[in-house]
Amino acid sequence: MWKRILLFLLTNIAIIAVLSITFSILSSVFGVQYASVFTGSNFIPVLTFAAVIWFAWSFISLLLSKFMAKWSYGVKIITSQELSSMNAKQKHVYDIVERIASQSNIKMPEVGIYESSEPNAFATGATKNSSLVAVSTGLLDYMNEAEIEWVIAHEMAHILNGDMVTMTLMQWVINTFVIFISRILASFIEKAILKSEESGTWVYYVVTIVLEILIWFLASMLVMWFSRYREFRADEGSARLVWKEKMIAALKSLQRLQSQMITDDSDKLATMKIGSKKRKWIFALLSSHPDLEDRIQNLENSLSF
């Protein structure tokens, strides 16, 4: 959690630093003053600044998501030309993705494998027709072909539901309002403390940083709630593709495997994976995945697919 808070703050500081330099150059060239954007003395520029910057940042991250996933995990892409040299389970993964993509009338996603003892998988990409499905070596080692099919169907459901774009849009809105609300409140608090109309003092910047941490922490609960909701939807989508009882069996198998080993879902791509370890108390609210027990119960209580 603290790594994510630090990353958020450093990202925000870096963006403001770059824009400060850019705006200073524009100001000297065109004579336009942008100071109010950073001090929050004018609410409209603050909202515009936050919306535009985080929109650009969010969608650049989305466009780079496949590249970053490949680089972060060392994903080895399987191509149709290499199938002859792959083992049965690796071929099975490729065949499942190809079949579901063909049935759903989308472009064949890239298929990859990454080294990890944790039985897991993820999907990412900017669009349905420019996506990636990757599975861990641990998943191939510990799951049979039927279980692998159900996991792949879950990841394909994420792609077909457009979850990557939806999560990007939500992050954009949340980040925009974290920046906007923190600066508005900081402006009022600064004036209340200093009893003056002066803006842009050290009080403003300190209060802004504190408020960003607090508001971002609360907003993260909303983002993670939606992430858990999309996992339920992907489970249901997978059940429609490969039959509900099979998906329940796959989740029970994943539950059994994760109880036998230590998993690490603290990395930045955790929200894309099929499962994560159980959380308690406040950490459950900040978990990107619902408990496997809840996912199994959700499918069991759903209408027949």
SENUGU-544575 format. One record per residue (C-alpha): residue number from 1; residue in three letters; x, y, z. Coordinates in steps of 0.02 Angstrom, whole numbers, plus 50000, padded with zeros to 5 digits. Layout:
N
rec n:NUM; res:Ala; x:X; y:Y; z:Z
...
//
This chain:
305
rec n:1; res:Met; x:50000; y:50000; z:50000
rec n:2; res:Trp; x:50138; y:50122; z:50047
rec n:3; res:Lys; x:50226; y:50090; z:49883
rec n:4; res:Arg; x:50067; y:50140; z:49791
rec n:5; res:Ile; x:50049; y:50299; z:49895
rec n:6; res:Leu; x:50230; y:50345; z:49863
rec n:7; res:Leu; x:50211; y:50310; z:49677
rec n:8; res:Phe; x:50055; y:50419; z:49669
rec n:9; res:Leu; x:50142; y:50564; z:49755
rec n:10; res:Leu; x:50301; y:50551; z:49652
rec n:11; res:Thr; x:50197; y:50542; z:49492
rec n:12; res:Asn; x:50099; y:50696; z:49542
rec n:13; res:Ile; x:50255; y:50792; z:49589
rec n:14; res:Ala; x:50340; y:50743; z:49426
rec n:15; res:Ile; x:50190; y:50798; z:49322
rec n:16; res:Ile; x:50179; y:50965; z:49412
rec n:17; res:Ala; x:50366; y:50993; z:49394
rec n:18; res:Val; x:50362; y:50961; z:49206
rec n:19; res:Leu; x:50207; y:51068; z:49183
rec n:20; res:Ser; x:50280; y:51208; z:49289
rec n:21; res:Ile; x:50428; y:51218; z:49172
rec n:22; res:Thr; x:50316; y:51208; z:49019
rec n:23; res:Phe; x:50196; y:51339; z:49083
rec n:24; res:Ser; x:50341; y:51454; z:49132
rec n:25; res:Ile; x:50407; y:51445; z:48953
rec n:26; res:Leu; x:50234; y:51479; z:48881
rec n:27; res:Ser; x:50210; y:51621; z:49004
rec n:28; res:Ser; x:50373; y:51704; z:48952
rec n:29; res:Val; x:50333; y:51681; z:48767
rec n:30; res:Phe; x:50148; y:51725; z:48764
rec n:31; res:Gly; x:50131; y:51824; z:48925
rec n:32; res:Val; x:49999; y:51707; z:48996
rec n:33; res:Gln; x:49999; y:51672; z:49183
rec n:34; res:Tyr; x:49961; y:51494; z:49243
rec n:35; res:Ala; x:50001; y:51511; z:49428
rec n:36; res:Ser; x:49819; y:51492; z:49477
rec n:37; res:Val; x:49820; y:51315; z:49407
rec n:38; res:Phe; x:49939; y:51260; z:49544
rec n:39; res:Thr; x:49880; y:51367; z:49688
rec n:40; res:Gly; x:49696; y:51329; z:49668
rec n:41; res:Ser; x:49644; y:51512; z:49675
rec n:42; res:Asn; x:49534; y:51485; z:49522
rec n:43; res:Phe; x:49430; y:51326; z:49527
rec n:44; res:Ile; x:49399; y:51307; z:49339
rec n:45; res:Pro; x:49584; y:51301; z:49291
rec n:46; res:Val; x:49616; y:51178; z:49432
rec n:47; res:Leu; x:49482; y:51058; z:49368
rec n:48; res:Thr; x:49539; y:51080; z:49187
rec n:49; res:Phe; x:49720; y:51050; z:49235
rec n:50; res:Ala; x:49680; y:50892; z:49332
rec n:51; res:Ala; x:49563; y:50822; z:49199
rec n:52; res:Val; x:49678; y:50852; z:49051
rec n:53; res:Ile; x:49837; y:50792; z:49136
rec n:54; res:Trp; x:49764; y:50635; z:49211
rec n:55; res:Phe; x:49670; y:50596; z:49049
rec n:56; res:Ala; x:49835; y:50600; z:48955
rec n:57; res:Trp; x:49926; y:50504; z:49091
rec n:58; res:Ser; x:49790; y:50368; z:49103
rec n:59; res:Phe; x:49777; y:50335; z:48918
rec n:60; res:Ile; x:49964; y:50338; z:48889
rec n:61; res:Ser; x:49975; y:50206; z:49026
rec n:62; res:Leu; x:49837; y:50107; z:48939
rec n:63; res:Leu; x:49926; y:50114; z:48772
rec n:64; res:Leu; x:50087; y:50056; z:48854
rec n:65; res:Ser; x:50003; y:49921; z:48960
rec n:66; res:Lys; x:50049; y:49775; z:48847
rec n:67; res:Phe; x:50229; y:49830; z:48832
rec n:68; res:Met; x:50244; y:49859; z:49019
rec n:69; res:Ala; x:50166; y:49690; z:49059
rec n:70; res:Lys; x:50285; y:49600; z:48942
rec n:71; res:Trp; x:50434; y:49693; z:49012
rec n:72; res:Ser; x:50386; y:49676; z:49195
rec n:73; res:Tyr; x:50353; y:49490; z:49188
rec n:74; res:Gly; x:50471; y:49439; z:49049
rec n:75; res:Val; x:50324; y:49369; z:48951
rec n:76; res:Lys; x:50374; y:49253; z:48808
rec n:77; res:Ile; x:50251; y:49270; z:48665
rec n:78; res:Ile; x:50188; y:49111; z:48580
rec n:79; res:Thr; x:50164; y:49128; z:48393
rec n:80; res:Ser; x:50076; y:49010; z:48275
rec n:81; res:Gln; x:50243; y:48970; z:48194
rec n:82; res:Glu; x:50313; y:48910; z:48362
rec n:83; res:Leu; x:50169; y:48795; z:48409
rec n:84; res:Ser; x:50258; y:48641; z:48347
rec n:85; res:Ser; x:50395; y:48667; z:48476
rec n:86; res:Met; x:50274; y:48698; z:48621
rec n:87; res:Asn; x:50212; y:48567; z:48744
rec n:88; res:Ala; x:50031; y:48510; z:48752
rec n:89; res:Lys; x:49974; y:48634; z:48885
rec n:90; res:Gln; x:50055; y:48783; z:48799
rec n:91; res:Lys; x:49969; y:48735; z:48636
rec n:92; res:His; x:49807; y:48715; z:48733
rec n:93; res:Val; x:49819; y:48894; z:48796
rec n:94; res:Tyr; x:49846; y:48960; z:48620
rec n:95; res:Asp; x:49702; y:48855; z:48549
rec n:96; res:Ile; x:49579; y:48915; z:48682
rec n:97; res:Val; x:49620; y:49099; z:48652
rec n:98; res:Glu; x:49607; y:49074; z:48464
rec n:99; res:Arg; x:49439; y:48985; z:48478
rec n:100; res:Ile; x:49358; y:49113; z:48593
rec n:101; res:Ala; x:49426; y:49258; z:48490
rec n:102; res:Ser; x:49354; y:49181; z:48332
rec n:103; res:Gln; x:49185; y:49150; z:48414
rec n:104; res:Ser; x:49180; y:49328; z:48479
rec n:105; res:Asn; x:49236; y:49408; z:48314
rec n:106; res:Ile; x:49387; y:49497; z:48386
rec n:107; res:Lys; x:49567; y:49498; z:48328
rec n:108; res:Met; x:49674; y:49359; z:48399
rec n:109; res:Pro; x:49757; y:49423; z:48560
rec n:110; res:Glu; x:49940; y:49394; z:48589
rec n:111; res:Val; x:49971; y:49241; z:48697
rec n:112; res:Gly; x:50117; y:49232; z:48817
rec n:113; res:Ile; x:50194; y:49134; z:48960
rec n:114; res:Tyr; x:50293; y:49205; z:49105
rec n:115; res:Glu; x:50400; y:49122; z:49239
rec n:116; res:Ser; x:50314; y:49115; z:49408
rec n:117; res:Ser; x:50275; y:48975; z:49530
rec n:118; res:Glu; x:50111; y:49061; z:49572
rec n:119; res:Pro; x:49965; y:48987; z:49473
rec n:120; res:Asn; x:49895; y:49143; z:49392
rec n:121; res:Ala; x:49853; y:49231; z:49229
rec n:122; res:Phe; x:49811; y:49405; z:49168
rec n:123; res:Ala; x:49744; y:49500; z:49019
rec n:124; res:Thr; x:49788; y:49676; z:48965
rec n:125; res:Gly; x:49791; y:49789; z:48814
rec n:126; res:Ala; x:49720; y:49954; z:48751
rec n:127; res:Thr; x:49575; y:49878; z:48653
rec n:128; res:Lys; x:49487; y:49712; z:48622
rec n:129; res:Asn; x:49582; y:49697; z:48459
rec n:130; res:Ser; x:49751; y:49739; z:48534
rec n:131; res:Ser; x:49761; y:49632; z:48689
rec n:132; res:Leu; x:49872; y:49507; z:48777
rec n:133; res:Val; x:49831; y:49350; z:48877
rec n:134; res:Ala; x:49974; y:49283; z:48982
rec n:135; res:Val; x:49984; y:49133; z:49097
rec n:136; res:Ser; x:50114; y:49085; z:49226
rec n:137; res:Thr; x:50219; y:48928; z:49218
rec n:138; res:Gly; x:50146; y:48887; z:49389
rec n:139; res:Leu; x:49971; y:48882; z:49316
rec n:140; res:Leu; x:50027; y:48764; z:49179
rec n:141; res:Asp; x:50117; y:48654; z:49305
rec n:142; res:Tyr; x:49977; y:48639; z:49433
rec n:143; res:Met; x:49817; y:48644; z:49331
rec n:144; res:Asn; x:49750; y:48517; z:49208
rec n:145; res:Glu; x:49693; y:48563; z:49033
rec n:146; res:Ala; x:49510; y:48581; z:49082
rec n:147; res:Glu; x:49553; y:48700; z:49225
rec n:148; res:Ile; x:49669; y:48799; z:49112
rec n:149; res:Glu; x:49526; y:48820; z:48988
rec n:150; res:Trp; x:49416; y:48898; z:49120
rec n:151; res:Val; x:49553; y:49018; z:49177
rec n:152; res:Ile; x:49584; y:49074; z:48998
rec n:153; res:Ala; x:49397; y:49098; z:48972
rec n:154; res:His; x:49396; y:49213; z:49125
rec n:155; res:Glu; x:49537; y:49320; z:49052
rec n:156; res:Met; x:49452; y:49325; z:48883
rec n:157; res:Ala; x:49293; y:49384; z:48970
rec n:158; res:His; x:49393; y:49532; z:49038
rec n:159; res:Ile; x:49444; y:49575; z:48860
rec n:160; res:Leu; x:49269; y:49554; z:48790
rec n:161; res:Asn; x:49196; y:49660; z:48931
rec n:162; res:Gly; x:49319; y:49799; z:48891
rec n:163; res:Asp; x:49379; y:49800; z:49072
rec n:164; res:Met; x:49548; y:49878; z:49035
rec n:165; res:Val; x:49470; y:50033; z:48957
rec n:166; res:Thr; x:49336; y:50043; z:49091
rec n:167; res:Met; x:49465; y:50036; z:49231
rec n:168; res:Thr; x:49568; y:50169; z:49142
rec n:169; res:Leu; x:49418; y:50285; z:49131
rec n:170; res:Met; x:49378; y:50258; z:49314
rec n:171; res:Gln; x:49557; y:50291; z:49366
rec n:172; res:Trp; x:49555; y:50451; z:49263
rec n:173; res:Val; x:49397; y:50515; z:49348
rec n:174; res:Ile; x:49458; y:50467; z:49521
rec n:175; res:Asn; x:49632; y:50544; z:49499
rec n:176; res:Thr; x:49555; y:50702; z:49427
rec n:177; res:Phe; x:49445; y:50728; z:49578
rec n:178; res:Val; x:49582; y:50683; z:49701
rec n:179; res:Ile; x:49687; y:50825; z:49629
rec n:180; res:Phe; x:49539; y:50943; z:49611
rec n:181; res:Ile; x:49460; y:50918; z:49782
rec n:182; res:Ser; x:49626; y:50920; z:49876
rec n:183; res:Arg; x:49674; y:51088; z:49800
rec n:184; res:Ile; x:49503; y:51165; z:49831
rec n:185; res:Leu; x:49503; y:51111; z:50013
rec n:186; res:Ala; x:49685; y:51163; z:50034
rec n:187; res:Ser; x:49642; y:51337; z:49969
rec n:188; res:Phe; x:49504; y:51359; z:50099
rec n:189; res:Ile; x:49611; y:51288; z:50240
rec n:190; res:Glu; x:49757; y:51401; z:50193
rec n:191; res:Lys; x:49647; y:51556; z:50199
rec n:192; res:Ala; x:49570; y:51501; z:50364
rec n:193; res:Ile; x:49742; y:51477; z:50443
rec n:194; res:Leu; x:49826; y:51633; z:50374
rec n:195; res:Lys; x:49669; y:51744; z:50382
rec n:196; res:Ser; x:49714; y:51821; z:50214
rec n:197; res:Glu; x:49682; y:51804; z:50028
rec n:198; res:Glu; x:49864; y:51760; z:49995
rec n:199; res:Ser; x:49881; y:51599; z:49897
rec n:200; res:Gly; x:50022; y:51480; z:49854
rec n:201; res:Thr; x:50110; y:51479; z:50024
rec n:202; res:Trp; x:50198; y:51331; z:50104
rec n:203; res:Val; x:50040; y:51299; z:50204
rec n:204; res:Tyr; x:49943; y:51269; z:50044
rec n:205; res:Tyr; x:50068; y:51145; z:49973
rec n:206; res:Val; x:50086; y:51047; z:50137
rec n:207; res:Val; x:49897; y:51036; z:50160
rec n:208; res:Thr; x:49877; y:50985; z:49977
rec n:209; res:Ile; x:49997; y:50838; z:49997
rec n:210; res:Val; x:49912; y:50778; z:50157
rec n:211; res:Leu; x:49739; y:50792; z:50078
rec n:212; res:Glu; x:49795; y:50701; z:49921
rec n:213; res:Ile; x:49852; y:50553; z:50026
rec n:214; res:Leu; x:49690; y:50546; z:50127
rec n:215; res:Ile; x:49571; y:50572; z:49980
rec n:216; res:Trp; x:49670; y:50452; z:49869
rec n:217; res:Phe; x:49661; y:50320; z:50007
rec n:218; res:Leu; x:49471; y:50337; z:50017
rec n:219; res:Ala; x:49452; y:50343; z:49827
rec n:220; res:Ser; x:49557; y:50184; z:49811
rec n:221; res:Met; x:49421; y:50090; z:49904
rec n:222; res:Leu; x:49297; y:50138; z:49768
rec n:223; res:Val; x:49418; y:50087; z:49630
rec n:224; res:Met; x:49453; y:49919; z:49713
rec n:225; res:Trp; x:49267; y:49890; z:49741
rec n:226; res:Phe; x:49241; y:49909; z:49554
rec n:227; res:Ser; x:49389; y:49795; z:49520
rec n:228; res:Arg; x:49308; y:49661; z:49627
rec n:229; res:Tyr; x:49142; y:49688; z:49538
rec n:230; res:Arg; x:49223; y:49662; z:49367
rec n:231; res:Glu; x:49298; y:49498; z:49431
rec n:232; res:Phe; x:49122; y:49434; z:49466
rec n:233; res:Arg; x:49070; y:49488; z:49291
rec n:234; res:Ala; x:49220; y:49402; z:49213
rec n:235; res:Asp; x:49179; y:49242; z:49309
rec n:236; res:Glu; x:49003; y:49249; z:49241
rec n:237; res:Gly; x:49070; y:49282; z:49066
rec n:238; res:Ser; x:49186; y:49133; z:49082
rec n:239; res:Ala; x:49040; y:49026; z:49140
rec n:240; res:Arg; x:48944; y:49073; z:48984
rec n:241; res:Leu; x:49092; y:49025; z:48876
rec n:242; res:Val; x:49137; y:48858; z:48956
rec n:243; res:Trp; x:48992; y:48809; z:49072
rec n:244; res:Lys; x:48960; y:48869; z:49251
rec n:245; res:Glu; x:49003; y:48707; z:49342
rec n:246; res:Lys; x:49172; y:48702; z:49255
rec n:247; res:Met; x:49213; y:48879; z:49310
rec n:248; res:Ile; x:49165; y:48837; z:49490
rec n:249; res:Ala; x:49279; y:48685; z:49484
rec n:250; res:Ala; x:49422; y:48793; z:49419
rec n:251; res:Leu; x:49399; y:48920; z:49559
rec n:252; res:Lys; x:49398; y:48781; z:49689
rec n:253; res:Ser; x:49558; y:48713; z:49613
rec n:254; res:Leu; x:49637; y:48887; z:49621
rec n:255; res:Gln; x:49578; y:48903; z:49800
rec n:256; res:Arg; x:49659; y:48738; z:49845
rec n:257; res:Leu; x:49822; y:48784; z:49760
rec n:258; res:Gln; x:49834; y:48956; z:49839
rec n:259; res:Ser; x:49807; y:48883; z:50012
rec n:260; res:Gln; x:49959; y:48774; z:49984
rec n:261; res:Met; x:50080; y:48911; z:49936
rec n:262; res:Ile; x:50125; y:49092; z:49975
rec n:263; res:Thr; x:50068; y:49212; z:49841
rec n:264; res:Asp; x:50123; y:49389; z:49810
rec n:265; res:Asp; x:49994; y:49504; z:49730
rec n:266; res:Ser; x:50070; y:49667; z:49790
rec n:267; res:Asp; x:50143; y:49712; z:49621
rec n:268; res:Lys; x:50073; y:49846; z:49507
rec n:269; res:Leu; x:49988; y:49721; z:49392
rec n:270; res:Ala; x:49891; y:49631; z:49530
rec n:271; res:Thr; x:49723; y:49700; z:49472
rec n:272; res:Met; x:49742; y:49610; z:49306
rec n:273; res:Lys; x:49771; y:49437; z:49377
rec n:274; res:Ile; x:49640; y:49302; z:49403
rec n:275; res:Gly; x:49664; y:49284; z:49590
rec n:276; res:Ser; x:49743; y:49356; z:49746
rec n:277; res:Lys; x:49764; y:49299; z:49925
rec n:278; res:Lys; x:49628; y:49327; z:50055
rec n:279; res:Arg; x:49627; y:49493; z:50146
rec n:280; res:Lys; x:49552; y:49546; z:50313
rec n:281; res:Trp; x:49479; y:49707; z:50383
rec n:282; res:Ile; x:49531; y:49865; z:50293
rec n:283; res:Phe; x:49645; y:49770; z:50175
rec n:284; res:Ala; x:49493; y:49679; z:50104
rec n:285; res:Leu; x:49424; y:49848; z:50049
rec n:286; res:Leu; x:49588; y:49883; z:49959
rec n:287; res:Ser; x:49597; y:49712; z:49876
rec n:288; res:Ser; x:49578; y:49705; z:49686
rec n:289; res:His; x:49496; y:49533; z:49693
rec n:290; res:Pro; x:49353; y:49462; z:49797
rec n:291; res:Asp; x:49386; y:49308; z:49901
rec n:292; res:Leu; x:49378; y:49148; z:49801
rec n:293; res:Glu; x:49241; y:49087; z:49918
rec n:294; res:Asp; x:49134; y:49238; z:49871
rec n:295; res:Arg; x:49166; y:49209; z:49686
rec n:296; res:Ile; x:49116; y:49027; z:49699
rec n:297; res:Gln; x:48958; y:49073; z:49794
rec n:298; res:Asn; x:48916; y:49208; z:49667
rec n:299; res:Leu; x:48923; y:49082; z:49526
rec n:300; res:Glu; x:48825; y:48952; z:49623
rec n:301; res:Asn; x:48688; y:49080; z:49657
rec n:302; res:Ser; x:48684; y:49143; z:49477
rec n:303; res:Leu; x:48556; y:49089; z:49350
rec n:304; res:Ser; x:48602; y:48944; z:49237
rec n:305; res:Phe; x:48712; y:48993; z:49091
//
